[in-house]
Amino acid sequence: MFKVLTHQPTDPVLALMGLFERDRRPGAVDLGIGAYRNEQGRIPIFRAVKLAEQMLWREQDTKSYIGPAGDLEFLDALWSLVGGAAGGTRATAGVQTPGGTGALRLAAEVARRAGRQRVLIGSPNWRDHVEIFEAAGLRVERYPFFDVPSQTMLFDRIMEAFAAAGPGDVAVLHAGCHNPSGAVLSLSHWSAIADGLARRGILPVIDIAYQGFGQGLEEDARGLRNLVAQVPEALVAVSLSKTFGLYRERVGAIFATAATDGAAEIARSNLVSVARALYLMPPAHGAAVARMILQDARLKQDWTSELEDMRLRIALIRSMLASRLAVRWPALAAMSDQEGLFSILPLDEAQIMNARSNHGIYMSLCGRINIAGLRMADVDRVATDIVRL
Ligand SMILES: Cc1ncc(COP(=O)(O)O)c(C=O)c1O
């Protein structure tokens, strides 16, 4: 029977990680997978996570099932972090999910169930958004979001795409730290987007996967909070993979915001029923750790300060790299004003393969680099190699 199937390609970024791990050259760098590496080249565990895991090991007295919506206290603590005071002004219902990917899949399934047929996704964009929404049966429409050679965000084109859309549509937005461009939306951009979406009846799905890695924990949620307050309904997909360094534990949540508690609860019941048919309930461990940190002032303070150190270190590496790459591509000076883990370089596939084979520099075939994968000590050499490609 399996012979009637066709072989499916592996995830290119995960495949790249596998290739990198087998590369024994001493100077090899992995700028592919979106994970934070420290100056030792390790993807670290947060101090607060280690402590919370120890506490959990001592205190946890059962491994019984949790409900399909997950841990409600975790969800409350998380919504305070993401939605802030503005989030409290909207009726909100959340469901804990296996990572941000799980949250996005539930969002897509429920949007489809509610009759939405098409999803607007900018270009370039994190590839998985396209796959997730297509898997849920939505038609994907791309619009130009960012121009790589000039490193500019195409705000007018974004607004044109929304003006041409309508109530059958969904728009996926990155709360910040845009993957792959690092392009920054200002608060006035967010207000105009919210206005455009509300006017046309488009349902926003806002993806927040890098809170704390852009301009700060509060700052990175400002646009999202603004938007949620301005549109009648929204879905907010949260990933804690990077923000708490809990990648493999699969921690995330999907929140529905609405005008009334009744509408939010209907959304939650649908999110839960989709989850039930997919995986029944989310894994508990990572969310329990994140909840412990969010509810304990001392752990929260330590986690916040470690995250802030990471953010500042990435920003420094980003500006060092930008100034070196701008020698060949002046437009890349703009990289230092971009935010988060990623930027996208104006390289073709042959140059990217050359970087990998001859210099041990692993990056996605679209030219995306994960700046947080670079050690400060490697910036000069890597920049010199890239400039010479
Ligand atoms: C923009 C964006 N959204 C969501 C995710 C989902 O992450 P996870 O499913 O690991 O929580 C990622 C991961 O790379 C991402 O880059």
The ligand as a MOL file (V3000), in Angstrom:
LIG
                    3D

  0  0  0     0  0            999 V3000
M  V30 BEGIN CTAB
M  V30 COUNTS 16 16 0 0 0
M  V30 BEGIN ATOM
M  V30 1 C 7.7590 32.4650 13.2490 0
M  V30 2 C 7.6790 31.1800 13.9920 0
M  V30 3 N 6.5120 30.8200 14.5050 0
M  V30 4 C 6.3730 29.6770 15.2020 0
M  V30 5 C 7.4250 28.8350 15.4030 0
M  V30 6 C 7.0890 27.5660 16.1300 0
M  V30 7 O 7.9620 27.0820 17.0020 0
M  V30 8 P 7.6700 25.8020 17.8990 0
M  V30 9 O 6.6380 24.9700 17.2510 0
M  V30 10 O 8.9890 25.1320 17.9820 0
M  V30 11 O 7.2020 26.3270 19.2220 0
M  V30 12 C 8.6800 29.1630 14.8720 0
M  V30 13 C 9.8440 28.2680 15.0250 0
M  V30 14 O 10.8370 28.3510 14.3960 0
M  V30 15 C 8.8050 30.3690 14.1460 0
M  V30 16 O 9.9590 30.7640 13.6140 0
M  V30 END ATOM
M  V30 BEGIN BOND
M  V30 1 1 1 2
M  V30 2 1 2 3
M  V30 3 2 2 15
M  V30 4 2 3 4
M  V30 5 1 4 5
M  V30 6 1 5 6
M  V30 7 2 5 12
M  V30 8 1 6 7
M  V30 9 1 7 8
M  V30 10 2 8 9
M  V30 11 1 8 10
M  V30 12 1 8 11
M  V30 13 1 12 13
M  V30 14 1 12 15
M  V30 15 2 13 14
M  V30 16 1 15 16
M  V30 END BOND
M  V30 END CTAB
M  END
